[in-house]
């Protein structure tokens, strides 16, 4: 009876550790009192509360953002600074997609320090999405810059600091593009950009200039509580996300990009408010930014080679030249492969390790699919911890069963090297696409090999080295997985099964004596109990809460060509409320305004909603290519988007002075040419098309808010539901030939 209890205790310990992964990067609380020279999160938050007083959406070129900008300028003037406003109509290409976006933007710029010398640029955007007040994105950056400006304005700085509060980031990095046209940009040599994809948790340094050694050296010296790793910076480059750095990187400045990612469910939603913004997160961003200012004040270090890096518990940043890391990985791979080959038993040990990876992934996918069928939508959104624990318990069950059956006659001395060989092979594969990931594959197997080498002097050295490797694996991979859970909170969640194997299986290999005879027959039952309990919790807990609400966007869409009108609901395909089903006949379908499917039903036409127009003013032909100028009429819309077919061959688009090329390397898809804000009415777009015949575009006009006929839908929406990524809005689509 003793072994089942011990095995259960081991499993509970492993699951508790997996549940506490986020604590590995926990940050200190905000200081209640700060010294005069320290960043004061409470004071910064109070300034932001003044700037965002009404806490309403304030997209670029709107009356609401005029108010925010006026308060921002007043804050800067109140410090004794003399901010300037650059008023420009600008455009920028959409990164990793086929499009251009345009708007009238007003960048607010303040400078401290000497009048000459290369400048450090500190940047954050002050516009929000049309959906939320933007206290996190990027109000946290605005608050940080205001406090840093107040603290540095009277310091004896060695070079200038430019504070850029840019407008139009949310519309396509338009303010950043406009700044590159600003004479002040010619004197910049370094950049710290402040962003947000959440409202709490540590502030991650997730992007650097390349080569990165100089930027990482600066960050390492400056950050007291660093949260960063080179795997995440490499993965970020592969993702479709973008920030102002994508545009500003054209200048080759030394760059560090910082952002919190905790609780993405409030990001780009009405929930991104002052109450949700964690002051500890603001403190973490402010402390790092102020320290980076001090570190970069003497000047920019010379660019060097690439480094790999990772934080250790948010307390220390481990760094290593990438070339050295690759050599160490190769040496470890050869050494562990030699040990595995010499010890033999590769068939059974391989079946345990590979089988655990494959079967735990498959079983996790099946459990998620079954729950998804019973509870469509993001059923884990309110309490993601239970789902992640259930996935970990599933991995543990599969590992225990395979160790008790396939691996029952295999000793730990055979299982250890084979697991770490698979681990290192995975590291080599990851290094092909994301070389920065190598850093996570070095320390644990090194500790194991040290133990193996010391075995000749101390018989238990290998076991001690294996246990040390398990602990090191948890402290490094566990912290990284905690951050990854925040990034992938919308799924797919099954990916956490194979990642969990990398932490859980080596721990259970060391616990194998508790699993084999006479425990073999009951080990699976012992491991099954926490799995069943945790999946039951996932099925029982509410899917949504006041803090972590369901995405629920209501749109009224009119097709001006056919005269038909529709209701559109974007909610991740979760079931609609019963009252909705009584109001209309809903179907899962696409609309003329977008290719993505959503819930759609017939709707009454909205009175007084006119379609926007695009009138061709001039056309200049040069062989096959045509340069077309079209004048827009908004007719009440605040955002206009021309959607061109996939074969339109649009080469560039924009307004005078800012005609931007379409990203030739972007994935195939429809072309998007957008104009945002009041100034779009009467604006002229210049479009270069590589085809002689006219192209039929869809012209979509959007305005926030819904017609009166939407009142029953608003009244019957779920209790914990709010718009995210798009506001409740009214759209009208027409067709134009250009």
C-alpha positions as CSV (number, residue, x, y, z in Angstrom):
1,X,0.0,0.0,0.0
2,X,3.0,2.3,0.6
3,X,4.0,2.4,-3.1
4,X,0.6,3.6,-4.4
5,X,0.6,6.4,-1.9
6,X,4.1,7.4,-2.8
7,X,3.3,7.3,-6.5
8,X,0.2,9.4,-5.9
9,X,2.3,11.9,-3.9
10,X,4.8,12.1,-6.8
11,X,2.1,12.7,-9.3
12,X,0.4,15.4,-7.1
13,X,3.8,17.1,-6.7
14,X,4.4,17.1,-10.4
15,X,1.0,18.5,-11.1
16,X,1.4,21.1,-8.4
17,X,4.7,22.2,-10.0
18,X,3.0,22.4,-13.4
19,X,0.3,24.5,-12.0
20,X,2.8,26.9,-10.5
21,X,4.8,27.5,-13.7
22,X,3.6,31.1,-13.9
23,X,5.2,31.8,-10.5
24,X,8.6,31.1,-12.0
25,X,8.5,34.5,-13.6
26,X,6.5,36.3,-10.9
27,X,7.4,40.0,-10.5
28,X,7.6,42.1,-7.3
29,X,4.6,44.1,-6.2
30,X,4.5,47.8,-7.1
31,X,6.3,49.9,-4.5
32,X,4.0,51.7,-2.1
33,X,6.6,54.5,-1.9
34,X,9.5,55.3,-4.2
35,X,12.6,57.4,-3.9
36,X,12.6,60.7,-5.8
37,X,14.8,59.1,-8.5
38,X,12.8,55.9,-8.8
39,X,10.0,55.1,-11.1
40,X,6.7,55.5,-9.2
41,X,4.0,53.2,-10.6
42,X,1.3,54.9,-8.6
43,X,2.2,58.3,-9.9
44,X,2.4,56.9,-13.5
45,X,-1.0,55.3,-13.1
46,X,-2.5,58.5,-11.8
47,X,-1.2,60.4,-14.9
48,X,-2.7,57.8,-17.2
49,X,-6.0,58.1,-15.4
50,X,-6.0,61.8,-16.2
51,X,-5.2,61.2,-19.9
52,X,-7.8,58.4,-20.3
53,X,-10.4,60.0,-18.0
54,X,-13.6,58.8,-19.7
55,X,-12.0,55.4,-20.6
56,X,-13.6,55.3,-24.1
57,X,-12.2,54.0,-27.3
58,X,-10.0,56.6,-29.0
59,X,-8.8,55.4,-32.4
60,X,-6.5,57.7,-34.5
61,X,-8.1,60.7,-36.2
62,X,-11.2,60.7,-34.0
63,X,-12.6,63.4,-31.7
64,X,-12.0,61.0,-28.7
65,X,-8.3,60.9,-29.6
66,X,-8.2,64.7,-29.9
67,X,-9.2,64.8,-26.3
68,X,-6.6,62.2,-25.2
69,X,-3.9,64.1,-27.2
70,X,-4.8,67.4,-25.6
71,X,-4.5,65.9,-22.1
72,X,-1.2,64.2,-23.1
73,X,0.2,67.5,-24.2
74,X,-1.0,69.2,-21.0
75,X,0.8,66.5,-18.9
76,X,4.1,67.1,-20.8
77,X,3.8,70.9,-20.6
78,X,3.0,70.6,-16.9
79,X,6.4,69.0,-16.5
80,X,8.0,72.0,-18.1
81,X,8.6,70.3,-21.5
82,X,7.7,71.8,-24.9
83,X,6.0,69.0,-26.9
84,X,5.5,69.4,-30.7
85,X,2.8,67.8,-32.8
86,X,3.5,66.5,-36.3
87,X,0.3,66.5,-38.3
88,X,0.6,64.2,-41.4
89,X,-1.6,62.1,-43.7
90,X,0.5,58.9,-44.0
91,X,0.2,55.3,-45.2
92,X,2.1,52.1,-44.3
93,X,2.2,48.7,-45.8
94,X,0.6,45.8,-43.8
95,X,3.2,43.4,-42.7
96,X,2.9,39.7,-43.8
97,X,-0.3,40.5,-45.7
98,X,-1.3,42.2,-49.0
99,X,-2.4,45.6,-48.0
100,X,-1.8,49.3,-47.2
101,X,-3.5,51.4,-44.5
102,X,-3.7,55.2,-44.4
103,X,-4.8,57.8,-41.9
104,X,-4.2,61.3,-40.7
105,X,-1.9,61.0,-37.7
106,X,-0.6,63.4,-35.2
107,X,2.6,62.3,-33.4
108,X,3.4,64.0,-30.2
109,X,7.1,64.5,-29.6
110,X,9.1,65.8,-26.6
111,X,12.8,65.9,-26.1
112,X,15.0,66.1,-23.0
113,X,18.8,66.3,-22.6
114,X,21.4,68.1,-24.7
115,X,20.5,69.6,-28.1
116,X,23.2,67.7,-30.0
117,X,24.4,64.1,-30.2
118,X,22.8,60.8,-31.3
119,X,19.4,60.4,-29.7
120,X,17.7,57.5,-27.8
121,X,14.1,57.1,-29.0
122,X,11.5,56.0,-26.4
123,X,8.2,55.1,-28.2
124,X,4.7,54.1,-27.4
125,X,1.4,54.7,-29.2
126,X,-1.4,56.7,-27.6
127,X,-4.3,55.6,-29.9
128,X,-6.5,52.7,-29.1
129,X,-8.5,50.2,-31.1
130,X,-12.2,51.1,-31.8
131,X,-13.1,48.4,-29.2
132,X,-11.6,49.5,-25.9
133,X,-10.0,52.3,-23.9
134,X,-6.5,50.9,-24.3
135,X,-5.2,51.3,-20.7
136,X,-2.8,48.4,-21.4
137,X,-2.4,48.7,-25.1
138,X,-0.6,51.0,-25.1
139,X,-1.6,53.2,-22.1
140,X,0.9,51.4,-20.0
141,X,3.6,52.6,-22.5
142,X,2.2,56.2,-22.4
143,X,2.2,56.2,-18.5
144,X,5.8,54.8,-18.5
145,X,7.1,57.5,-20.9
146,X,5.4,60.3,-19.0
147,X,7.0,59.2,-15.7
148,X,10.4,58.6,-17.3
149,X,10.2,62.0,-18.9
150,X,9.5,63.6,-15.5
151,X,12.4,61.8,-13.9
152,X,15.0,62.5,-16.7
153,X,14.1,66.1,-17.7
154,X,16.5,67.6,-15.2
155,X,19.2,65.0,-15.2
156,X,22.6,65.8,-16.7
157,X,22.2,63.5,-19.7
158,X,25.0,62.8,-22.1
159,X,22.8,62.7,-25.2
160,X,19.2,63.5,-26.2
161,X,16.2,61.4,-25.4
162,X,13.2,61.7,-27.8
163,X,9.8,60.7,-26.4
164,X,7.6,59.7,-29.2
165,X,3.9,59.3,-28.5
166,X,2.8,58.1,-31.9
167,X,-0.7,57.8,-33.4
168,X,-2.0,55.1,-35.7
169,X,-0.2,52.0,-34.5
170,X,-3.5,50.1,-34.2
171,X,-4.3,51.0,-37.8
172,X,-1.1,49.6,-39.3
173,X,1.9,51.3,-37.7
174,X,1.1,54.6,-39.5
175,X,2.6,56.9,-36.8
176,X,5.8,55.0,-36.9
177,X,6.0,55.3,-40.7
178,X,5.3,59.1,-40.4
179,X,8.1,59.4,-37.8
180,X,10.6,58.0,-40.3
181,X,9.7,61.0,-42.5
182,X,10.4,63.3,-39.5
183,X,13.8,65.1,-39.5
184,X,14.3,64.1,-35.8
185,X,14.5,60.4,-36.9
186,X,17.7,61.0,-38.7
187,X,19.5,61.6,-35.4
188,X,18.3,58.4,-33.6
189,X,20.6,55.4,-33.0
190,X,18.7,53.4,-30.5
191,X,15.1,52.5,-29.6
192,X,13.1,51.2,-26.7
193,X,9.5,50.5,-27.8
194,X,6.7,49.9,-25.2
195,X,3.7,47.7,-26.1
196,X,1.2,45.4,-24.5
197,X,-0.8,42.3,-25.3
198,X,-2.4,42.0,-21.9
199,X,-2.8,43.9,-18.6
200,X,-0.8,41.9,-16.0
201,X,2.1,39.7,-15.4
202,X,5.8,40.3,-16.2
203,X,6.9,42.6,-19.0
204,X,8.6,40.5,-21.6
205,X,11.5,41.7,-23.7
206,X,10.4,39.9,-26.8
207,X,12.2,41.5,-29.7
208,X,15.6,42.9,-30.4
209,X,17.6,44.3,-33.3
210,X,19.9,41.9,-35.2
211,X,22.6,41.0,-34.6
212,X,21.4,41.1,-31.0
213,X,24.5,40.8,-28.8
214,X,24.8,44.6,-28.2
215,X,21.1,44.9,-27.4
216,X,21.1,41.9,-25.1
217,X,24.3,43.1,-23.3
218,X,22.5,46.4,-22.6
219,X,19.4,44.7,-21.4
220,X,21.3,42.3,-19.2
221,X,23.1,45.1,-17.4
222,X,20.0,47.2,-17.0
223,X,17.1,44.8,-16.0
224,X,17.0,43.8,-12.4
225,X,14.1,41.3,-13.0
226,X,14.6,40.2,-16.7
227,X,12.0,38.1,-18.4
228,X,13.2,37.3,-21.8
229,X,14.5,34.4,-23.9
230,X,15.9,34.0,-27.4
231,X,13.4,31.3,-28.3
232,X,10.5,33.7,-27.9
233,X,12.3,36.4,-29.9
234,X,12.8,33.9,-32.8
235,X,9.3,32.6,-32.6
236,X,7.9,36.1,-32.6
237,X,9.6,36.8,-36.0
238,X,7.7,33.8,-37.4
239,X,4.3,35.0,-36.1
240,X,1.9,37.3,-38.0
241,X,2.0,39.8,-35.1
242,X,3.6,43.2,-35.6
243,X,4.4,46.4,-33.6
244,X,5.9,49.7,-34.5
245,X,9.3,48.0,-34.5
246,X,8.5,46.3,-37.8
247,X,8.5,49.8,-39.4
248,X,11.2,51.5,-37.3
249,X,13.6,48.5,-37.8
250,X,14.3,49.8,-41.3
251,X,16.8,52.2,-39.8
252,X,18.9,49.5,-38.1
253,X,18.8,51.1,-34.7
254,X,19.7,49.1,-31.6
255,X,16.3,48.0,-30.5
256,X,14.5,46.5,-27.5
257,X,10.8,45.8,-27.6
258,X,8.9,45.3,-24.2
259,X,5.3,44.2,-23.5
260,X,3.2,42.4,-20.9
261,X,1.1,39.5,-22.2
262,X,-0.9,38.5,-19.1
263,X,-4.7,38.0,-19.6
264,X,-5.1,38.5,-23.3
265,X,-8.9,38.2,-22.9
266,X,-9.0,41.9,-22.0
267,X,-6.7,42.9,-24.9
268,X,-8.4,45.0,-27.6
269,X,-11.7,44.9,-25.7
270,X,-13.6,47.2,-23.3
271,X,-12.0,45.2,-20.5
272,X,-8.6,46.9,-21.2
273,X,-9.3,49.5,-18.6
274,X,-7.5,51.2,-15.8
275,X,-8.9,48.9,-13.1
276,X,-7.5,45.9,-14.9
277,X,-4.0,47.3,-15.4
278,X,-1.8,45.7,-12.8
279,X,0.4,48.3,-11.1
280,X,3.1,45.6,-10.5
281,X,3.2,45.2,-14.3
282,X,3.5,49.0,-14.8
283,X,6.2,49.0,-12.1
284,X,8.1,46.3,-14.0
285,X,7.9,48.2,-17.3
286,X,8.9,51.5,-15.7
287,X,11.9,50.1,-13.8
288,X,13.2,48.4,-16.9
289,X,12.7,51.5,-19.1
290,X,14.4,53.8,-16.7
291,X,17.3,51.4,-16.2
292,X,17.7,51.1,-20.0
293,X,17.8,54.9,-20.3
294,X,20.7,55.0,-17.8
295,X,22.5,52.2,-19.6
296,X,22.1,53.7,-23.1
297,X,22.9,57.3,-22.0
298,X,26.7,57.0,-22.6
299,X,26.0,55.7,-26.2
300,X,25.3,52.6,-28.1
301,X,27.7,49.6,-28.0
302,X,29.0,48.4,-31.3
303,X,26.9,45.6,-32.9
304,X,28.4,42.2,-32.5
305,X,27.4,38.6,-33.2
306,X,24.1,36.9,-32.1
307,X,23.6,35.7,-28.6
308,X,21.2,33.1,-27.2
309,X,19.7,34.0,-23.8
310,X,17.1,33.1,-21.2
311,X,16.1,34.4,-17.8
312,X,16.5,32.2,-14.8
313,X,13.5,32.7,-12.6
314,X,13.2,36.4,-13.7
315,X,16.3,37.1,-11.6
316,X,19.2,36.7,-13.9
317,X,19.8,36.7,-17.7
318,X,22.0,33.8,-18.9
319,X,23.7,34.6,-22.2
320,X,25.9,32.7,-24.6
321,X,27.2,33.4,-28.1
322,X,25.0,31.5,-30.6
323,X,28.0,29.8,-32.2
324,X,29.1,28.5,-28.9
325,X,25.6,27.3,-28.1
326,X,25.4,25.4,-31.4
327,X,28.8,23.7,-30.7
328,X,27.7,22.7,-27.2
329,X,24.4,21.3,-28.5
330,X,26.3,19.2,-31.1
331,X,28.8,18.0,-28.4
332,X,25.9,17.0,-26.0
333,X,24.1,15.3,-28.8
334,X,27.1,13.2,-29.7
335,X,27.9,12.4,-26.1
336,X,24.4,11.3,-25.2
337,X,24.0,9.3,-28.4
338,X,27.2,7.4,-27.6
339,X,25.9,6.6,-24.1
340,X,22.5,5.5,-25.4
341,X,24.1,3.3,-28.0
342,X,26.6,1.8,-25.6
343,X,23.9,0.9,-23.0
344,X,21.5,-0.6,-25.6
345,X,17.8,-1.3,-25.2
346,X,16.9,1.3,-27.8
347,X,13.8,-0.4,-29.0
348,X,12.0,-0.5,-25.7
349,X,13.3,2.8,-24.4
350,X,12.4,4.4,-27.7
351,X,8.9,3.0,-27.5
352,X,8.4,4.5,-24.1
353,X,9.7,8.0,-25.0
354,X,8.2,8.3,-28.5
355,X,5.1,6.5,-27.4
356,X,4.6,9.0,-24.6
357,X,5.0,11.9,-27.0
358,X,2.5,10.5,-29.5
359,X,-0.1,8.9,-27.3
360,X,-0.3,11.8,-24.8
361,X,-0.8,14.2,-27.7
362,X,-3.4,12.0,-29.2
363,X,-5.3,11.4,-26.0
364,X,-5.2,15.2,-25.1
365,X,-6.5,16.0,-28.6
366,X,-9.3,13.5,-28.1
367,X,-10.3,14.9,-24.7
368,X,-10.3,18.4,-26.0
369,X,-12.4,17.4,-29.0
370,X,-14.9,15.6,-26.8
371,X,-15.2,18.6,-24.5
372,X,-15.4,20.9,-27.4
373,X,-18.3,18.9,-28.9
374,X,-20.1,19.1,-25.5
375,X,-19.1,22.7,-24.8
376,X,-18.4,24.5,-28.2
377,X,-16.3,27.6,-28.0
378,X,-13.4,28.4,-25.7
379,X,-14.7,26.5,-22.7
380,X,-11.3,27.0,-20.9
381,X,-11.3,30.8,-21.1
382,X,-12.4,31.7,-17.6
383,X,-10.2,29.1,-15.8
384,X,-7.4,28.0,-18.2
385,X,-5.3,26.6,-15.3
386,X,-7.7,23.6,-14.9
387,X,-7.3,22.7,-18.6
388,X,-3.6,22.9,-18.5
389,X,-3.5,20.8,-15.4
390,X,-5.7,18.2,-17.0
391,X,-3.4,18.1,-20.0
392,X,-0.4,17.5,-17.6
393,X,-2.3,14.8,-15.9
394,X,-3.0,13.1,-19.2
395,X,0.7,13.2,-20.0
396,X,1.4,11.7,-16.6
397,X,-1.1,8.9,-17.1
398,X,0.3,7.9,-20.5
399,X,3.9,8.0,-19.2
400,X,3.0,5.8,-16.2
401,X,1.2,3.3,-18.3
402,X,4.0,2.9,-20.8
403,X,6.7,2.8,-18.0
404,X,4.6,0.0,-16.3
405,X,4.1,-2.0,-19.5
406,X,6.4,-1.4,-22.4
407,X,9.2,-0.2,-20.1
408,X,8.7,-2.6,-17.3
409,X,11.9,-4.5,-18.0
410,X,14.0,-1.4,-18.9
411,X,16.2,0.1,-16.2
412,X,16.4,3.8,-15.6
413,X,20.0,3.8,-16.8
414,X,18.7,2.9,-20.2
415,X,15.7,5.2,-20.2
416,X,17.6,8.3,-19.1
417,X,20.1,8.7,-22.0
418,X,17.4,7.8,-24.6
419,X,15.0,10.5,-23.3
420,X,17.8,13.1,-23.3
421,X,18.8,12.0,-26.8
422,X,15.3,12.6,-28.1
423,X,15.3,15.9,-26.2
424,X,18.6,17.0,-27.9
425,X,17.4,15.8,-31.3
426,X,14.3,18.0,-30.8
427,X,16.6,20.9,-29.9
428,X,18.6,20.4,-33.2
429,X,15.4,20.4,-35.2
430,X,14.1,23.6,-33.5
431,X,17.5,25.2,-34.1
432,X,16.9,25.1,-37.8
433,X,13.9,27.4,-37.7
434,X,14.6,29.2,-34.3
435,X,18.3,29.1,-33.4
436,X,17.6,31.0,-30.2
437,X,15.8,27.9,-28.9
438,X,19.1,26.2,-28.4
439,X,19.5,27.8,-25.1
440,X,16.8,25.7,-23.6
441,X,18.5,22.4,-24.5
442,X,22.0,22.9,-22.9
443,X,21.9,23.0,-19.1
444,X,19.7,19.9,-18.2
445,X,21.6,17.3,-20.3
446,X,24.9,18.9,-19.2
447,X,24.0,18.2,-15.6
448,X,23.1,14.6,-16.5
449,X,26.4,14.0,-18.3
450,X,28.3,15.4,-15.3
451,X,26.5,12.9,-13.1
452,X,27.3,10.1,-15.5
453,X,31.0,11.0,-15.6
454,X,31.2,11.3,-11.8
455,X,29.6,7.8,-11.4
456,X,33.0,6.2,-11.2
457,X,33.7,8.0,-8.0
458,X,30.2,8.1,-6.5
459,X,27.8,5.4,-7.4
460,X,24.7,7.6,-7.0
461,X,26.2,10.5,-9.0
462,X,24.2,9.7,-12.1
463,X,20.9,9.6,-10.2
464,X,21.8,12.9,-8.6
465,X,22.7,14.4,-12.0
466,X,19.4,13.1,-13.5
467,X,17.4,14.7,-10.6
468,X,19.4,18.0,-11.1
469,X,18.6,17.9,-14.8
470,X,14.9,17.4,-14.0
471,X,14.9,20.5,-11.7
472,X,16.8,22.6,-14.2
473,X,14.4,21.5,-16.9
474,X,11.4,22.6,-14.8
475,X,13.0,25.9,-13.9
476,X,13.8,26.8,-17.6
477,X,11.1,25.0,-19.7
478,X,8.5,25.5,-17.0
479,X,8.9,29.2,-17.1
480,X,8.8,29.3,-20.8
481,X,5.7,27.2,-21.0
482,X,4.0,29.5,-18.5
483,X,4.5,32.4,-21.0
484,X,3.5,30.2,-23.9
485,X,0.2,29.4,-22.2
486,X,-0.6,33.2,-22.2
487,X,0.3,33.5,-25.9
488,X,-1.7,30.5,-27.0
489,X,-4.7,31.0,-24.7
490,X,-7.0,30.8,-27.7
491,X,-5.5,27.5,-28.7
492,X,-4.6,25.0,-30.0
493,X,-4.2,23.6,-26.5
494,X,-3.1,20.1,-27.6
495,X,0.4,21.4,-28.3
496,X,1.0,21.6,-24.5
497,X,0.9,17.8,-24.3
498,X,4.2,17.1,-26.2
499,X,5.7,20.1,-24.5
500,X,4.5,18.8,-21.1
501,X,6.1,15.4,-21.9
502,X,9.5,17.1,-21.9
503,X,9.1,18.1,-18.3
504,X,7.0,15.3,-16.9
505,X,8.5,12.2,-18.4
506,X,12.1,12.6,-17.1
507,X,10.6,13.1,-13.6
508,X,8.6,9.9,-13.8
509,X,11.6,8.0,-15.2
510,X,13.3,8.8,-11.9
511,X,10.2,7.6,-10.1
512,X,10.1,4.3,-12.0
513,X,10.7,2.1,-8.9
514,X,7.3,3.1,-7.7
515,X,5.7,2.0,-11.0
516,X,7.1,-1.4,-11.6
517,X,6.3,-4.7,-9.9
518,X,4.3,-5.3,-7.8
519,X,2.8,-1.9,-8.6
520,X,2.5,-2.5,-12.3
521,X,-1.2,-3.4,-12.3
522,X,-2.3,-0.5,-10.1
523,X,0.0,2.2,-11.3
524,X,-2.3,3.1,-14.2
525,X,-5.3,3.4,-11.9
526,X,-3.3,5.6,-9.5
527,X,-2.3,7.9,-12.4
528,X,-5.8,7.9,-13.9
529,X,-7.5,9.3,-10.8
530,X,-6.0,12.8,-11.0
531,X,-6.6,12.9,-14.8
532,X,-10.3,12.0,-14.4
533,X,-10.7,14.5,-11.5
534,X,-9.1,17.3,-13.5
535,X,-11.0,16.8,-16.7
536,X,-14.2,16.7,-14.6
537,X,-13.2,20.1,-13.3
538,X,-12.6,21.4,-16.8
539,X,-16.1,20.2,-17.7
540,X,-17.7,21.7,-14.6
541,X,-16.2,25.2,-14.2
542,X,-17.8,28.1,-16.1
543,X,-16.4,28.9,-19.5
544,X,-16.5,32.7,-18.9
545,X,-16.2,35.1,-16.0
546,X,-16.4,38.8,-15.3
547,X,-12.6,39.0,-15.7
548,X,-12.2,36.6,-18.6
549,X,-15.2,37.2,-20.8
550,X,-16.4,35.6,-24.0
551,X,-15.5,37.3,-27.3
552,X,-18.9,38.4,-28.6
553,X,-19.0,40.9,-31.5
554,X,-22.4,41.9,-33.1
555,X,-22.4,43.4,-36.6
556,X,-25.1,44.8,-38.8
557,X,-24.0,44.3,-42.5
558,X,-25.8,45.7,-45.5
559,X,-24.9,44.6,-49.1
560,X,-25.8,47.7,-51.1
561,X,-25.6,45.8,-54.4
562,X,-28.3,43.2,-53.5
563,X,-30.2,45.3,-50.9
564,X,-29.9,42.5,-48.3
565,X,-29.0,43.0,-44.7
566,X,-27.5,40.6,-42.2
567,X,-26.7,40.2,-38.5
568,X,-23.3,38.8,-37.8
569,X,-22.0,37.3,-34.5
570,X,-18.4,36.6,-33.9
571,X,-18.0,34.4,-30.8
572,X,-15.6,31.5,-31.6
573,X,-18.5,29.3,-32.8
574,X,-19.9,29.0,-29.3
575,X,-23.7,28.3,-29.2
576,X,-25.8,31.4,-29.4
577,X,-28.2,32.2,-26.5
578,X,-31.6,30.6,-26.7
579,X,-33.3,34.0,-27.2
580,X,-31.2,34.6,-30.3
581,X,-32.4,31.3,-31.9
582,X,-36.0,32.5,-31.3
583,X,-35.3,35.8,-33.0
584,X,-33.8,34.6,-36.3
585,X,-32.6,31.6,-38.3
586,X,-28.9,31.5,-37.7
587,X,-26.3,29.7,-39.9
588,X,-22.5,29.4,-39.9
589,X,-21.4,31.2,-43.0
590,X,-19.2,34.0,-44.5
591,X,-20.3,37.5,-45.5
592,X,-19.3,39.8,-48.4
593,X,-17.2,41.8,-46.0
594,X,-14.9,39.1,-44.9
595,X,-13.9,35.5,-45.7
596,X,-14.0,34.3,-42.0
597,X,-17.1,32.4,-41.1
598,X,-19.4,33.5,-38.3
599,X,-23.1,33.2,-37.2
600,X,-25.2,34.9,-39.8
601,X,-29.0,35.7,-40.0
602,X,-31.2,38.0,-42.0
603,X,-31.7,41.5,-40.6
604,X,-33.8,44.5,-41.3
605,X,-32.1,47.2,-43.3
606,X,-30.8,50.1,-41.2
607,X,-32.4,53.4,-42.2
608,X,-30.1,56.3,-43.1
609,X,-27.0,54.2,-43.7
610,X,-25.4,55.2,-47.1
611,X,-22.7,53.2,-48.8
612,X,-19.3,54.9,-49.3
613,X,-18.1,55.6,-52.8
614,X,-14.7,55.7,-54.6
615,X,-14.7,57.8,-57.8
616,X,-11.9,57.4,-60.3
617,X,-10.3,60.9,-60.8
618,X,-7.5,60.0,-63.2
619,X,-5.9,57.0,-64.8
620,X,-2.4,57.0,-66.3
621,X,-1.5,53.9,-68.3
622,X,2.1,52.7,-68.9
623,X,1.9,49.4,-70.8
624,X,0.1,46.9,-68.6
625,X,0.5,49.0,-65.4
626,X,-2.1,51.6,-64.5
627,X,-1.7,54.5,-62.0
628,X,-5.2,55.2,-60.7
629,X,-6.3,58.1,-58.5
630,X,-9.6,57.5,-56.7
631,X,-11.5,60.0,-54.4
632,X,-13.2,58.5,-51.4
633,X,-16.6,59.6,-50.0
634,X,-17.2,58.2,-46.5
635,X,-20.9,59.0,-46.3
636,X,-20.8,58.6,-42.5
637,X,-18.3,55.7,-42.3
638,X,-15.2,56.1,-40.1
639,X,-13.2,53.3,-41.8
640,X,-13.1,52.6,-45.5
641,X,-11.6,49.4,-47.0
642,X,-11.2,48.6,-50.6
643,X,-11.0,44.8,-51.0
644,X,-9.4,43.6,-54.2
645,X,-9.6,40.1,-55.6
646,X,-6.6,37.7,-55.1
647,X,-5.6,38.2,-58.8
648,X,-5.8,42.0,-58.8
649,X,-2.0,42.4,-59.0
650,X,-1.9,45.6,-57.0
651,X,1.7,46.7,-56.6
652,X,1.4,49.8,-54.4
653,X,-1.2,52.1,-52.8
654,X,-1.4,55.1,-50.6
655,X,-1.8,58.9,-50.5
656,X,0.4,61.6,-51.9
657,X,3.9,61.3,-50.5
658,X,3.2,57.9,-48.8
659,X,2.5,55.5,-51.7
660,X,3.7,52.2,-50.2
661,X,4.6,48.9,-51.9
662,X,2.4,45.9,-51.3
663,X,4.4,43.2,-49.5
664,X,5.5,40.9,-52.4
665,X,6.4,38.1,-49.9
666,X,3.0,38.1,-48.2
667,X,0.8,35.1,-48.3
668,X,-1.7,34.9,-51.1
669,X,-5.1,36.5,-50.3
670,X,-7.3,39.4,-51.0
671,X,-5.8,42.9,-51.3
672,X,-6.8,45.4,-48.6
673,X,-6.4,49.2,-49.0
674,X,-7.8,51.0,-45.9
675,X,-8.4,54.5,-44.8
676,X,-9.2,55.4,-41.2
677,X,-10.7,58.4,-39.5
678,X,-12.5,61.7,-40.3
679,X,-10.0,62.7,-42.9
680,X,-10.9,59.8,-45.3
681,X,-13.9,61.7,-46.5
682,X,-12.6,63.4,-49.7
683,X,-9.2,61.7,-49.5
684,X,-7.5,60.6,-52.7
685,X,-5.9,57.2,-53.0
686,X,-3.2,56.5,-55.5
687,X,-3.1,52.8,-56.6
688,X,-0.7,51.1,-59.0
689,X,-2.2,48.0,-60.7
690,X,-0.3,45.7,-62.9
691,X,-3.2,44.8,-65.3
692,X,-4.8,46.8,-68.1
693,X,-8.4,45.9,-67.5
694,X,-10.5,47.4,-64.6
695,X,-10.7,45.6,-61.3
696,X,-13.9,45.1,-59.3
697,X,-13.3,46.0,-55.7
698,X,-15.6,45.6,-52.7
699,X,-15.8,48.9,-50.8
700,X,-16.7,48.4,-47.1
701,X,-17.7,51.3,-44.9
702,X,-17.6,50.7,-41.2
703,X,-18.9,52.8,-38.2
704,X,-18.9,51.9,-34.5
705,X,-22.3,51.2,-33.0
706,X,-25.4,49.4,-34.1
707,X,-28.9,50.4,-35.4
708,X,-31.9,50.6,-33.1
709,X,-33.0,47.2,-34.4
710,X,-30.1,45.6,-32.6
711,X,-31.5,46.4,-29.1
712,X,-33.0,42.9,-28.6
713,X,-29.7,41.3,-29.5
714,X,-27.8,43.5,-27.1
715,X,-30.4,42.8,-24.3
716,X,-30.1,39.0,-24.8
717,X,-26.4,38.6,-25.2
718,X,-24.6,36.4,-22.6
719,X,-23.9,37.8,-19.2
720,X,-20.1,37.6,-19.5
721,X,-19.5,38.6,-23.1
722,X,-18.0,41.7,-24.7
723,X,-16.5,42.7,-28.1
724,X,-12.9,41.9,-28.7
725,X,-10.7,42.7,-31.7
726,X,-13.6,44.5,-33.4
727,X,-16.4,46.7,-31.9
728,X,-20.1,46.2,-32.3
729,X,-20.4,48.0,-35.6
730,X,-22.5,48.7,-38.7
731,X,-21.0,47.9,-42.1
732,X,-22.2,48.5,-45.6
733,X,-20.5,47.0,-48.7
734,X,-20.7,48.1,-52.3
735,X,-18.8,47.4,-55.5
736,X,-16.6,49.7,-57.5
737,X,-14.7,49.3,-60.8
738,X,-11.2,50.8,-60.7
